[in-house]
Amino acid sequence: MNNEWAKRSREYLLKNGGKAVEILFPHSQLVEWMYDMLVLLLFLLAAVLGYKHAAFWQMSLSVAAFFIALFIALMNRDRFYRVRGKHKH
């Protein structure tokens, strides 16, 4: 099969993907608050760069900072799973 490596990679990620989230976002109140502060700083950076209508690379940085902050905000404290669970009902 031509895509055997892709199938093995997919199976590995499905089996072990949750461990990566646990490592990156441990259930420590200090770490959670540090991530929250990082999110606020990234959103502030995105807002400032977006407001200034800066150079293209700065606008790209603004968009990247926004989406990185959004990802961290959703994954920190399992917010993504709580939001997803509320929309199911």
C-alpha positions in Angstrom: 0.0 0.0 0.0 1.4 3.4 -1.0 0.1 5.2 2.1 1.0 2.7 4.8 3.2 5.3 6.5 0.3 7.7 6.6 -2.0 5.1 8.1 0.6 4.3 10.8 1.2 8.0 11.5 -2.6 8.5 11.8 -3.0 5.6 14.2 -0.1 6.8 16.3 -1.5 10.3 16.6 -5.0 9.1 17.4 -3.5 6.8 20.1 -1.0 9.3 21.6 -2.3 12.7 20.7 -4.0 13.3 24.1 -0.6 12.8 25.9 0.8 15.8 24.0 -2.0 18.0 25.3 -1.5 16.7 28.8 2.2 17.6 28.6 1.7 21.0 27.1 -1.2 21.9 29.4 -0.7 20.3 32.8 -3.3 20.7 35.5 -1.3 23.2 37.5 -3.0 26.4 38.5 0.2 28.4 38.1 0.8 27.1 34.6 -2.8 27.7 33.7 -2.6 31.3 34.8 0.7 31.8 33.0 -1.0 30.5 29.8 -3.8 33.0 30.4 -1.3 35.8 30.7 0.4 34.7 27.5 -3.0 34.6 25.7 -3.7 38.2 26.8 -0.3 39.4 25.6 -0.7 37.7 22.3 -4.2 39.1 21.8 -2.9 42.6 22.7 0.0 42.2 20.2 -2.5 41.1 17.5 -4.8 44.1 18.3 -1.9 46.7 18.3 -0.4 45.4 15.1 -3.8 45.2 13.4 -4.8 48.7 14.6 -1.6 50.2 13.2 -2.2 48.8 9.7 1.5 48.0 9.7 3.7 46.3 7.1 2.6 43.0 5.6 4.9 41.0 7.8 3.5 42.7 10.9 -0.1 42.0 9.8 0.9 38.4 9.2 2.4 38.3 12.7 -0.8 39.8 14.0 -3.0 37.1 12.4 -0.6 34.4 13.6 -0.6 35.8 17.2 -4.4 35.9 17.2 -4.8 32.2 16.1 -2.0 31.0 18.5 -3.7 32.8 21.3 -7.1 31.4 20.4 -5.6 27.8 20.3 -3.9 28.3 23.7 -7.0 29.8 25.2 -9.2 26.9 24.1 -6.8 24.2 25.1 -5.8 25.6 28.4 -8.1 24.3 31.2 -9.9 22.1 28.7 -12.0 25.0 27.5 -12.4 23.5 24.1 -14.0 20.4 25.5 -16.3 22.4 27.7 -17.4 24.7 24.8 -17.8 21.7 22.5 -19.8 19.9 25.1 -22.2 22.8 25.6 -22.9 23.1 21.9 -23.9 19.4 21.7 -27.0 19.9 24.0 
